[in-house]
Amino acid sequence: MVHHNDMSTGVQVRAAARSGTLTGQTSGLAPGFAQANLVILPAEHAPDFLLFCQRNPKPCPLLDVTAPGDPVPRRAAPAADLRTDLPQYRVWESGRLIAEPPDITALWRSDFVSFVIGCSFTFEAALVRAGVGVRHLELGQNVPMYRTNIPCAPAGRFHGPLVVSMRPMRPPDAIRAVQITSRYPAVHGAPVHLGFPEAIGIADLSKPDFGEAVPILAGELPVFWACGVTPQAVVMAACPALAITHRPGCMFVTDLRDEELAVG
């Protein structure tokens, strides 16, 4: 059984994932340490994907990129191993999900390049510290995420829609949330849209494409942030022969402090 008080640092969370005692969500673990999305691609696709991230910094804010074959993200967590240190991975073959293993050591290749991408859990911690309620955290759920009709800027074979995460808020909290999250451009920054989900191609907020639906109460607006699941949607659209990502919600916990990623 994993106890949250044993998970106060990135090192502890990664050790629990490596040993197999942590197999689920990392939300709320290691408060103060930045959590990250992961995309692993063969080196032949790495230049295009790097360019994709540079052209789409809101959904794909890069925290680290590894050398080919190196499983260690030397900037984000120099003692980590990206083959073992996430609770669960997703393996994609030509755009299809074929497995969700807890360890990818057996799949590792000498040409794999890993992209460590900023995650909204960092700005959620800042919202909670400021007294702004975050509904899915209060309910112990994964954040609801939706494909939009907003296209990402393409790069080579990588293209696809922006994916957003949604948090319902009263208007005064939504304003504060814009102010707070704009300080965190390395983890998606300020919202990309609020209210009117149909304007960005979302037909039904009760049916997210990823994560779990949350109730929106009277007087609340849906507030939408660019989401790090975007690269997964893009990988599915690009259909490389092989790609590996994290399972949504089962993040890579870095040694970077949330406040190191703040500006201003």
Backbone as CSV, one residue per row, in Angstrom:
resi,resn,N_x,N_y,N_z,CA_x,CA_y,CA_z,C_x,C_y,C_z
1,MET,0.850,-1.193,0.000,0.000,0.000,0.000,0.885,1.243,0.000
2,VAL,0.596,2.174,-0.912,1.373,3.409,-1.018,0.752,4.472,-0.122
3,HIS,1.554,5.061,0.730,1.081,6.147,1.596,1.587,7.470,1.042
4,HIS,0.697,8.456,0.969,1.070,9.748,0.410,2.228,10.374,1.162
5,ASN,2.320,10.142,2.482,3.404,10.788,3.230,4.763,10.161,2.933
6,ASP,4.771,9.015,2.218,6.038,8.438,1.761,6.421,8.975,0.393
7,MET,5.633,9.917,-0.124,5.783,10.391,-1.506,6.005,11.890,-1.521
8,SER,6.903,12.375,-0.689,7.062,13.825,-0.570,8.091,14.399,-1.529
9,THR,8.842,13.564,-2.236,9.828,14.055,-3.196,9.729,13.260,-4.496
10,GLY,10.310,13.841,-5.554,10.363,13.125,-6.818,11.112,11.814,-6.691
11,VAL,12.201,11.819,-5.919,13.000,10.602,-5.726,12.133,9.485,-5.151
12,GLN,11.309,9.798,-4.147,10.478,8.779,-3.506,9.393,8.247,-4.446
13,VAL,8.768,9.155,-5.216,7.730,8.711,-6.148,8.333,7.811,-7.218
14,ARG,9.483,8.213,-7.749,10.120,7.403,-8.795,10.544,6.040,-8.258
15,ALA,11.036,5.998,-7.016,11.428,4.716,-6.419,10.218,3.806,-6.262
16,ALA,9.067,4.376,-5.879,7.854,3.572,-5.719,7.370,3.048,-7.066
17,ALA,7.488,3.868,-8.118,7.107,3.404,-9.451,8.057,2.303,-9.922
18,ARG,9.345,2.494,-9.658,10.363,1.529,-10.104,10.159,0.178,-9.424
19,SER,9.773,0.204,-8.148,9.595,-1.051,-7.406,8.244,-1.706,-7.675
20,GLY,7.341,-0.975,-8.346,6.022,-1.531,-8.636,4.992,-1.290,-7.554
21,THR,5.360,-0.561,-6.481,4.362,-0.293,-5.439,3.429,0.856,-5.825
22,LEU,3.859,1.707,-6.746,3.001,2.784,-7.255,2.646,2.450,-8.693
23,THR,1.361,2.213,-8.953,0.940,1.834,-10.306,-0.137,2.764,-10.858
24,GLY,-0.550,3.764,-10.077,-1.668,4.612,-10.498,-1.293,6.072,-10.604
25,GLN,-2.291,6.915,-10.410,-2.155,8.364,-10.571,-1.058,8.946,-9.682
26,THR,-0.413,9.994,-10.189,0.589,10.704,-9.391,0.088,12.064,-8.917
27,SER,-1.140,12.417,-9.256,-1.697,13.706,-8.830,-1.647,13.823,-7.307
28,GLY,-1.136,14.946,-6.813,-1.069,15.183,-5.376,0.155,14.617,-4.706
29,LEU,0.941,13.799,-5.404,2.165,13.257,-4.817,3.321,14.252,-4.981
30,ALA,4.287,14.183,-4.090,5.487,15.033,-4.136,5.130,16.501,-4.363
31,PRO,4.310,17.076,-3.472,3.918,18.474,-3.669,5.143,19.385,-3.731
32,GLY,5.109,20.303,-4.687,6.226,21.226,-4.877,7.194,20.787,-5.946
33,PHE,7.124,19.499,-6.362,8.003,19.012,-7.426,7.216,18.934,-8.738
34,ALA,7.823,19.407,-9.803,7.147,19.450,-11.094,6.958,18.035,-11.651
35,GLN,5.743,17.756,-12.102,5.459,16.493,-12.781,5.441,16.738,-14.284
36,ALA,5.656,15.674,-15.058,5.858,15.867,-16.487,5.216,14.765,-17.302
37,ASN,4.851,15.143,-18.532,4.428,14.220,-19.570,5.673,13.638,-20.236
38,LEU,5.527,12.484,-20.859,6.653,11.821,-21.504,6.260,11.363,-22.901
39,VAL,7.126,11.642,-23.865,7.002,11.095,-25.217,8.364,10.536,-25.605
40,ILE,8.412,9.266,-26.030,9.647,8.612,-26.459,9.470,8.198,-27.916
41,LEU,10.418,8.615,-28.757,10.338,8.343,-30.191,11.677,7.852,-30.723
42,PRO,11.676,7.066,-31.791,12.934,6.759,-32.465,13.602,8.040,-32.965
43,ALA,14.939,8.043,-33.003,15.702,9.254,-33.324,15.326,9.845,-34.680
44,GLU,14.883,9.011,-35.618,14.544,9.543,-36.948,13.401,10.554,-36.877
45,HIS,12.537,10.431,-35.869,11.408,11.359,-35.730,11.693,12.499,-34.755
46,ALA,12.813,12.434,-34.048,13.066,13.404,-32.979,13.191,14.844,-33.483
47,PRO,13.883,15.123,-34.599,13.969,16.527,-35.041,12.609,17.139,-35.340
48,ASP,11.730,16.387,-36.018,10.403,16.923,-36.310,9.606,17.144,-35.031
49,PHE,9.708,16.208,-34.082,8.929,16.370,-32.851,9.477,17.525,-32.014
50,LEU,10.787,17.687,-31.997,11.383,18.830,-31.297,10.860,20.134,-31.891
51,LEU,10.809,20.210,-33.214,10.289,21.396,-33.886,8.814,21.585,-33.559
52,PHE,8.060,20.470,-33.505,6.640,20.566,-33.142,6.488,21.199,-31.756
53,CYS,7.293,20.747,-30.801,7.216,21.306,-29.444,7.585,22.787,-29.446
54,GLN,8.596,23.154,-30.211,9.005,24.557,-30.251,7.920,25.432,-30.874
55,ARG,7.187,24.877,-31.828,6.116,25.652,-32.485,4.825,25.676,-31.673
56,ASN,4.704,24.768,-30.707,3.481,24.659,-29.894,3.846,24.661,-28.407
57,PRO,4.426,25.765,-27.913,4.959,25.746,-26.545,3.888,25.662,-25.465
58,LYS,2.638,26.056,-25.747,1.633,25.976,-24.682,1.255,24.530,-24.359
59,PRO,0.929,23.679,-25.366,0.645,22.281,-25.010,1.899,21.436,-24.793
60,CYS,3.037,21.870,-25.355,4.247,21.027,-25.335,5.455,21.779,-24.782
61,PRO,5.380,22.285,-23.549,6.526,23.016,-22.983,7.641,22.052,-22.569
62,LEU,8.760,22.095,-23.252,9.837,21.129,-23.023,10.608,21.451,-21.752
63,LEU,10.721,20.455,-20.871,11.563,20.565,-19.685,12.906,19.884,-19.891
64,ASP,12.943,18.862,-20.770,14.187,18.133,-20.997,14.040,17.301,-22.269
65,VAL,15.169,17.071,-22.945,15.244,16.157,-24.088,16.517,15.348,-23.898
66,THR,16.425,14.030,-24.067,17.596,13.179,-23.828,18.371,12.938,-25.121
67,ALA,19.614,12.519,-24.958,20.403,12.046,-26.085,19.878,10.682,-26.523
68,PRO,20.049,10.318,-27.809,19.554,9.009,-28.270,20.105,7.859,-27.422
69,GLY,19.185,6.994,-26.985,19.571,5.819,-26.211,19.788,6.050,-24.739
70,ASP,19.789,7.319,-24.315,20.048,7.634,-22.904,18.724,7.718,-22.153
71,PRO,18.448,6.845,-21.182,17.180,6.892,-20.455,17.165,7.885,-19.292
72,VAL,18.238,8.668,-19.139,18.352,9.585,-17.996,18.071,11.025,-18.441
73,PRO,17.031,11.661,-17.885,16.764,13.069,-18.182,17.650,13.957,-17.293
74,ARG,18.794,14.352,-17.805,19.850,14.901,-16.956,19.527,16.275,-16.381
75,ARG,18.651,17.021,-17.019,18.259,18.309,-16.451,17.103,18.136,-15.445
76,ALA,16.118,17.332,-15.812,14.899,17.236,-15.005,15.067,16.365,-13.768
77,ALA,15.897,15.315,-13.881,16.073,14.377,-12.762,17.289,13.503,-13.066
78,PRO,18.501,13.964,-12.705,19.717,13.281,-13.147,19.933,11.885,-12.572
79,ALA,19.152,11.488,-11.547,19.289,10.130,-11.001,18.156,9.216,-11.459
80,ALA,17.312,9.694,-12.381,16.125,8.934,-12.786,16.424,8.011,-13.962
81,ASP,15.499,7.082,-14.178,15.556,6.186,-15.338,14.160,6.185,-15.970
82,LEU,14.056,6.730,-17.172,12.748,6.862,-17.811,12.156,5.517,-18.232
83,ARG,12.924,4.434,-18.131,12.405,3.102,-18.483,11.582,2.483,-17.354
84,THR,11.799,2.963,-16.134,11.201,2.294,-14.971,10.459,3.232,-14.022
85,ASP,10.670,4.547,-14.133,10.312,5.454,-13.040,8.963,6.134,-13.190
86,LEU,8.110,5.651,-14.107,6.726,6.103,-14.202,5.821,4.950,-13.790
87,PRO,4.645,5.227,-13.206,3.775,4.134,-12.764,3.250,3.283,-13.913
88,GLN,3.002,3.905,-15.071,2.460,3.153,-16.199,2.739,3.894,-17.501
89,TYR,3.010,3.120,-18.528,3.336,3.673,-19.841,2.273,3.269,-20.846
90,ARG,2.333,3.909,-22.011,1.519,3.479,-23.142,2.445,3.245,-24.332
91,VAL,2.263,2.107,-25.005,3.062,1.755,-26.176,2.159,1.858,-27.407
92,TRP,2.618,2.641,-28.400,1.839,2.905,-29.609,2.572,2.307,-30.816
93,GLU,1.844,1.564,-31.625,2.387,0.981,-32.854,1.559,1.503,-34.017
94,SER,2.199,2.295,-34.878,1.493,2.903,-36.025,0.207,3.606,-35.584
95,GLY,0.307,4.324,-34.446,-0.824,5.110,-33.962,-1.843,4.352,-33.145
96,ARG,-1.664,3.045,-32.987,-2.606,2.248,-32.192,-1.992,1.915,-30.849
97,LEU,-2.800,2.014,-29.783,-2.355,1.640,-28.442,-2.307,0.117,-28.355
98,ILE,-1.109,-0.439,-28.075,-0.998,-1.906,-28.042,-0.696,-2.450,-26.652
99,ALA,-0.229,-1.603,-25.717,0.098,-2.116,-24.379,0.187,-0.959,-23.402
100,GLU,-0.017,-1.278,-22.112,0.147,-0.296,-21.032,1.011,-0.917,-19.932
101,PRO,2.315,-1.109,-20.197,3.175,-1.789,-19.224,3.610,-0.853,-18.092
102,PRO,4.014,-1.431,-16.949,4.543,-0.624,-15.846,6.041,-0.352,-15.978
103,ASP,6.671,-0.907,-17.021,8.134,-0.834,-17.170,8.420,-1.049,-18.658
104,ILE,9.351,-0.265,-19.223,9.624,-0.409,-20.660,11.070,-0.831,-20.925
105,THR,11.745,-1.382,-19.906,13.141,-1.789,-20.066,13.304,-2.765,-21.231
106,ALA,12.393,-3.728,-21.346,12.506,-4.751,-22.392,12.280,-4.172,-23.788
107,LEU,11.628,-3.018,-23.865,11.325,-2.396,-25.159,12.369,-1.371,-25.574
108,TRP,13.309,-1.056,-24.675,14.216,0.066,-24.900,15.120,-0.166,-26.104
109,ARG,15.371,0.906,-26.846,16.242,0.844,-28.022,17.321,1.915,-27.946
110,SER,18.420,1.671,-28.634,19.567,2.586,-28.583,19.315,3.885,-29.336
111,ASP,18.219,3.947,-30.120,17.933,5.192,-30.845,16.766,5.974,-30.231
112,PHE,16.287,5.571,-29.054,15.150,6.271,-28.447,15.573,7.643,-27.902
113,VAL,14.777,8.650,-28.236,14.939,10.003,-27.697,13.702,10.306,-26.859
114,SER,13.918,10.793,-25.633,12.811,11.063,-24.706,12.586,12.558,-24.569
115,PHE,11.324,12.943,-24.600,10.915,14.330,-24.426,10.129,14.434,-23.122
116,VAL,10.621,15.250,-22.199,9.970,15.476,-20.908,9.261,16.826,-21.005
117,ILE,7.933,16.800,-20.870,7.093,17.957,-21.209,6.306,18.397,-19.978
118,GLY,6.315,19.692,-19.709,5.663,20.256,-18.527,4.205,19.861,-18.387
119,CYS,3.736,19.837,-17.154,2.419,19.290,-16.801,1.648,20.274,-15.928
120,SER,0.329,20.283,-16.098,-0.510,21.237,-15.372,-0.550,20.985,-13.871
121,PHE,-0.071,19.824,-13.384,-0.086,19.600,-11.935,0.694,20.696,-11.208
122,THR,1.708,21.275,-11.874,2.491,22.342,-11.238,1.631,23.566,-10.971
123,PHE,0.878,24.020,-11.974,0.073,25.210,-11.723,-1.134,24.895,-10.845
124,GLU,-1.600,23.629,-10.838,-2.680,23.283,-9.915,-2.244,23.480,-8.468
125,ALA,-1.005,23.118,-8.163,-0.511,23.324,-6.797,-0.528,24.800,-6.446
126,ALA,-0.161,25.648,-7.412,-0.175,27.091,-7.168,-1.604,27.604,-6.963
127,LEU,-2.561,27.061,-7.723,-3.961,27.453,-7.546,-4.448,27.076,-6.149
128,VAL,-4.141,25.842,-5.729,-4.587,25.385,-4.411,-3.976,26.256,-3.311
129,ARG,-2.694,26.586,-3.455,-2.051,27.455,-2.444,-2.735,28.809,-2.362
130,ALA,-3.289,29.276,-3.487,-3.950,30.584,-3.518,-5.420,30.502,-3.120
131,GLY,-5.889,29.306,-2.759,-7.272,29.151,-2.325,-8.274,29.030,-3.450
132,VAL,-7.799,28.766,-4.671,-8.699,28.554,-5.804,-9.000,27.055,-5.890
133,GLY,-10.262,26.695,-5.770,-10.642,25.284,-5.770,-10.396,24.626,-7.120
134,VAL,-9.892,23.385,-7.084,-9.669,22.611,-8.300,-10.528,21.351,-8.184
135,ARG,-11.620,21.307,-8.944,-12.687,20.339,-8.724,-12.212,18.884,-8.775
136,HIS,-11.432,18.519,-9.800,-11.070,17.097,-9.904,-10.168,16.662,-8.756
137,LEU,-9.354,17.590,-8.233,-8.532,17.251,-7.063,-9.423,17.022,-5.843
138,GLU,-10.424,17.893,-5.688,-11.347,17.758,-4.555,-12.102,16.426,-4.613
139,LEU,-12.340,15.930,-5.830,-13.087,14.681,-6.005,-12.174,13.454,-6.097
140,GLY,-10.849,13.690,-6.079,-9.911,12.577,-6.209,-9.940,11.924,-7.574
141,GLN,-10.172,12.727,-8.627,-10.289,12.209,-9.991,-9.164,12.751,-10.875
142,ASN,-9.071,12.175,-12.082,-8.185,12.700,-13.108,-8.898,13.855,-13.812
143,VAL,-8.151,14.867,-14.216,-8.736,16.055,-14.850,-9.420,15.665,-16.173
144,PRO,-10.584,16.274,-16.490,-11.198,16.003,-17.796,-10.440,16.719,-18.908
145,MET,-10.228,16.005,-20.021,-9.465,16.534,-21.149,-10.252,16.297,-22.434
146,TYR,-10.152,17.248,-23.363,-10.977,17.237,-24.567,-10.142,17.590,-25.792
147,ARG,-10.399,16.869,-26.891,-9.871,17.319,-28.181,-10.646,18.561,-28.620
148,THR,-9.953,19.528,-29.205,-10.609,20.741,-29.698,-10.534,20.783,-31.222
149,ASN,-11.139,21.840,-31.786,-11.003,22.080,-33.224,-9.886,23.078,-33.512
150,ILE,-9.021,23.325,-32.522,-7.902,24.250,-32.700,-6.700,23.439,-33.204
151,PRO,-6.222,23.694,-34.421,-5.092,22.896,-34.916,-3.783,23.361,-34.296
152,CYS,-2.909,22.411,-33.987,-1.542,22.757,-33.609,-0.768,23.139,-34.873
153,ALA,0.300,23.903,-34.687,1.178,24.214,-35.819,1.921,22.934,-36.193
154,PRO,1.807,22.447,-37.432,2.438,21.176,-37.783,3.953,21.299,-37.940
155,ALA,4.620,20.148,-37.822,6.066,20.072,-38.060,6.360,18.689,-38.623
156,GLY,6.807,18.633,-39.866,7.043,17.337,-40.486,5.783,16.495,-40.452
157,ARG,5.906,15.261,-39.950,4.744,14.361,-39.916,3.833,14.636,-38.720
158,PHE,4.236,15.507,-37.805,3.455,15.713,-36.579,2.452,16.846,-36.762
159,HIS,1.200,16.510,-36.522,0.093,17.451,-36.699,-1.069,16.931,-35.859
160,GLY,-2.052,17.786,-35.638,-3.226,17.316,-34.912,-3.852,18.427,-34.106
161,PRO,-4.922,18.088,-33.382,-5.666,19.103,-32.642,-5.039,19.395,-31.275
162,LEU,-5.245,20.614,-30.828,-4.915,20.959,-29.445,-5.857,20.199,-28.510
163,VAL,-5.293,19.551,-27.480,-6.094,18.948,-26.411,-6.048,19.904,-25.213
164,VAL,-7.193,20.111,-24.583,-7.273,21.008,-23.433,-7.755,20.251,-22.200
165,SER,-7.333,20.738,-21.034,-7.888,20.252,-19.763,-8.828,21.326,-19.233
166,MET,-9.852,20.903,-18.488,-10.890,21.841,-18.049,-11.040,21.818,-16.532
167,ARG,-11.146,23.013,-15.967,-11.430,23.161,-14.540,-12.561,24.180,-14.390
168,PRO,-13.690,23.783,-13.783,-14.793,24.741,-13.614,-14.510,25.714,-12.474
169,MET,-14.824,26.985,-12.690,-14.547,28.011,-11.675,-15.589,29.122,-11.741
170,ARG,-15.844,29.728,-10.580,-16.636,30.965,-10.556,-15.812,32.083,-11.214
171,PRO,-16.469,33.087,-11.824,-15.715,34.125,-12.526,-14.578,34.772,-11.715
172,PRO,-14.773,35.117,-10.427,-13.633,35.709,-9.713,-12.437,34.757,-9.601
173,ASP,-12.715,33.455,-9.419,-11.622,32.480,-9.356,-10.978,32.289,-10.726
174,ALA,-11.807,32.359,-11.782,-11.251,32.228,-13.127,-10.265,33.354,-13.417
175,ILE,-10.593,34.558,-12.986,-9.692,35.708,-13.179,-8.395,35.480,-12.409
176,ARG,-8.505,35.037,-11.167,-7.298,34.767,-10.380,-6.478,33.642,-11.002
177,ALA,-7.177,32.651,-11.546,-6.470,31.525,-12.158,-5.660,31.986,-13.371
178,VAL,-6.204,32.912,-14.155,-5.451,33.466,-15.285,-4.185,34.151,-14.772
179,GLN,-4.346,34.956,-13.714,-3.186,35.681,-13.165,-2.128,34.715,-12.642
180,ILE,-2.561,33.686,-11.927,-1.616,32.745,-11.299,-0.915,31.901,-12.351
181,THR,-1.695,31.304,-13.275,-1.085,30.345,-14.195,-0.262,31.031,-15.278
182,SER,-0.479,32.327,-15.523,0.357,33.026,-16.503,1.807,33.112,-16.035
183,ARG,2.050,32.875,-14.739,3.421,32.867,-14.222,4.144,31.558,-14.524
184,TYR,3.445,30.592,-15.114,4.029,29.262,-15.325,4.026,28.878,-16.811
185,PRO,4.714,29.647,-17.659,4.728,29.289,-19.081,5.377,27.931,-19.339
186,ALA,6.234,27.463,-18.439,6.885,26.154,-18.632,5.930,24.994,-18.376
187,VAL,4.732,25.283,-17.862,3.744,24.224,-17.600,2.369,24.681,-18.095
188,HIS,2.339,25.094,-19.360,1.121,25.429,-20.112,0.651,26.872,-19.950
189,GLY,1.092,27.598,-18.900,0.756,29.011,-18.803,-0.719,29.278,-18.584
190,ALA,-1.166,30.448,-19.065,-2.543,30.901,-18.854,-3.523,30.069,-19.680
191,PRO,-4.811,30.115,-19.327,-5.807,29.374,-20.110,-5.824,29.815,-21.574
192,VAL,-6.312,28.909,-22.435,-6.458,29.233,-23.850,-7.900,29.614,-24.194
193,HIS,-8.845,29.342,-23.280,-10.254,29.606,-23.584,-11.045,29.496,-22.280
194,LEU,-12.149,30.263,-22.171,-13.075,30.029,-21.056,-14.505,30.263,-21.524
195,GLY,-15.429,29.506,-20.894,-16.819,29.537,-21.337,-16.969,28.934,-22.731
196,PHE,-18.193,28.856,-23.233,-18.500,28.501,-24.626,-17.667,27.341,-25.174
197,PRO,-17.776,26.147,-24.607,-16.972,25.023,-25.106,-17.220,24.717,-26.577
198,GLU,-18.455,24.972,-27.053,-18.762,24.662,-28.451,-17.912,25.499,-29.414
199,ALA,-17.443,26.667,-28.946,-16.623,27.528,-29.808,-15.281,26.897,-30.145
200,ILE,-14.825,25.938,-29.320,-13.553,25.260,-29.619,-13.786,23.779,-29.958
201,GLY,-15.044,23.473,-30.350,-15.320,22.144,-30.889,-15.658,21.087,-29.862
202,ILE,-15.994,21.478,-28.633,-16.354,20.505,-27.595,-17.878,20.458,-27.488
203,ALA,-18.461,19.332,-27.876,-19.921,19.232,-27.933,-20.544,18.952,-26.572
204,ASP,-19.836,18.200,-25.714,-20.453,17.730,-24.473,-19.385,17.617,-23.391
205,LEU,-19.425,18.507,-22.410,-18.419,18.497,-21.338,-18.526,17.261,-20.460
206,SER,-19.673,16.576,-20.496,-19.826,15.373,-19.670,-19.173,14.154,-20.316
207,LYS,-18.601,14.323,-21.525,-17.969,13.205,-22.234,-16.549,13.580,-22.649
208,PRO,-15.625,13.660,-21.687,-14.252,14.006,-22.055,-13.602,12.897,-22.888
209,ASP,-12.626,13.288,-23.711,-11.881,12.317,-24.519,-10.864,11.557,-23.679
210,PHE,-10.370,12.191,-22.622,-9.421,11.577,-21.686,-9.826,12.038,-20.285
211,GLY,-9.421,11.269,-19.255,-9.738,11.668,-17.885,-11.191,11.405,-17.529
212,GLU,-11.681,12.109,-16.524,-13.019,11.872,-15.989,-13.812,13.167,-15.928
213,ALA,-15.099,13.089,-16.254,-15.962,14.262,-16.193,-16.117,14.747,-14.753
214,VAL,-16.257,16.062,-14.589,-16.527,16.637,-13.262,-17.774,17.515,-13.369
215,PRO,-18.516,17.666,-12.267,-19.701,18.520,-12.307,-19.332,19.993,-12.430
216,ILE,-20.133,20.718,-13.190,-20.006,22.174,-13.289,-21.234,22.762,-12.607
217,LEU,-20.999,23.528,-11.560,-22.095,24.023,-10.730,-22.666,25.325,-11.290
218,ALA,-23.854,25.682,-10.828,-24.478,26.934,-11.253,-23.536,28.097,-10.964
219,GLY,-23.415,29.003,-11.917,-22.561,30.174,-11.734,-21.091,29.939,-12.045
220,GLU,-20.743,28.746,-12.533,-19.347,28.448,-12.858,-19.116,28.452,-14.366
221,LEU,-17.914,28.824,-14.748,-17.466,28.766,-16.138,-16.514,27.593,-16.307
222,PRO,-16.559,26.905,-17.455,-15.468,25.976,-17.756,-14.251,26.771,-18.220
223,VAL,-13.090,26.506,-17.605,-11.852,27.202,-17.962,-10.898,26.157,-18.552
224,PHE,-10.354,26.462,-19.733,-9.605,25.467,-20.508,-8.128,25.855,-20.627
225,TRP,-7.262,24.902,-20.316,-5.817,25.087,-20.475,-5.292,24.140,-21.553
226,ALA,-4.258,24.558,-22.275,-3.544,23.638,-23.168,-3.044,22.465,-22.336
227,CYS,-3.085,21.265,-22.917,-2.844,20.043,-22.141,-1.716,19.221,-22.744
228,GLY,-0.927,18.613,-21.851,0.199,17.782,-22.265,-0.197,16.440,-22.850
229,VAL,-1.504,16.135,-22.897,-1.935,14.943,-23.636,-1.958,15.241,-25.146
230,THR,-1.871,16.526,-25.512,-1.801,16.904,-26.930,-0.778,16.062,-27.691
231,PRO,0.459,15.893,-27.173,1.423,15.088,-27.923,0.954,13.655,-28.165
232,GLN,0.169,13.084,-27.238,-0.352,11.728,-27.471,-1.323,11.724,-28.645
233,ALA,-2.185,12.750,-28.705,-3.123,12.844,-29.825,-2.352,13.028,-31.133
234,VAL,-1.269,13.794,-31.065,-0.452,14.053,-32.254,0.285,12.790,-32.689
235,VAL,0.798,12.025,-31.724,1.464,10.761,-32.046,0.473,9.793,-32.697
236,MET,-0.749,9.759,-32.172,-1.767,8.889,-32.770,-2.031,9.295,-34.214
237,ALA,-2.060,10.620,-34.467,-2.333,11.104,-35.828,-1.147,10.871,-36.760
238,ALA,0.078,10.995,-36.231,1.271,10.864,-37.068,1.609,9.409,-37.379
239,CYS,1.179,8.494,-36.522,1.358,7.046,-36.734,2.810,6.614,-36.955
240,PRO,3.767,7.045,-36.124,5.103,6.451,-36.255,5.027,4.956,-35.926
241,ALA,5.980,4.192,-36.471,5.939,2.736,-36.282,5.928,2.377,-34.804
242,LEU,6.645,3.162,-33.975,6.681,2.897,-32.539,6.815,4.203,-31.781
243,ALA,6.064,4.340,-30.714,6.193,5.476,-29.801,5.772,5.007,-28.418
244,ILE,6.332,5.631,-27.391,5.970,5.313,-26.005,5.661,6.623,-25.303
245,THR,4.564,6.624,-24.533,4.200,7.794,-23.729,3.851,7.329,-22.322
246,HIS,3.606,8.308,-21.429,3.041,7.979,-20.126,1.553,7.686,-20.301
247,ARG,0.981,6.969,-19.369,-0.474,6.846,-19.332,-1.015,8.123,-18.690
248,PRO,-2.074,8.758,-19.253,-2.560,10.016,-18.692,-2.801,9.921,-17.190
249,GLY,-2.264,10.895,-16.469,-2.379,10.924,-15.011,-1.249,10.229,-14.288
250,CYS,-0.535,9.339,-14.985,0.596,8.593,-14.396,1.888,9.254,-14.870
251,MET,2.254,10.323,-14.195,3.268,11.227,-14.714,4.679,10.852,-14.260
252,PHE,5.644,11.516,-14.902,7.037,11.440,-14.465,7.267,12.575,-13.477
253,VAL,7.655,12.260,-12.245,7.884,13.287,-11.229,9.371,13.657,-11.262
254,THR,9.651,14.920,-11.550,11.025,15.390,-11.727,11.605,15.863,-10.396
255,ASP,12.860,16.291,-10.450,13.484,16.949,-9.294,13.371,18.459,-9.379
256,LEU,12.760,18.978,-10.466,12.586,20.416,-10.608,11.505,20.888,-9.640
257,ARG,11.744,22.009,-8.989,10.731,22.556,-8.089,9.741,23.404,-8.896
258,ASP,8.471,23.323,-8.515,7.452,24.128,-9.189,7.875,25.591,-9.289
259,GLU,8.403,26.112,-8.188,8.726,27.549,-8.177,9.896,27.895,-9.084
260,GLU,10.754,26.905,-9.386,11.816,27.157,-10.366,11.242,27.442,-11.741
261,LEU,10.026,26.949,-11.988,9.411,27.082,-13.304,8.556,28.338,-13.398
262,ALA,8.434,29.092,-12.299,7.641,30.320,-12.314,8.474,31.467,-12.852
263,VAL,7.796,32.442,-13.424,8.459,33.675,-13.895,7.796,34.860,-13.210
264,GLY,8.542,35.927,-13.035,7.980,37.161,-12.512,7.595,37.099,-11.055
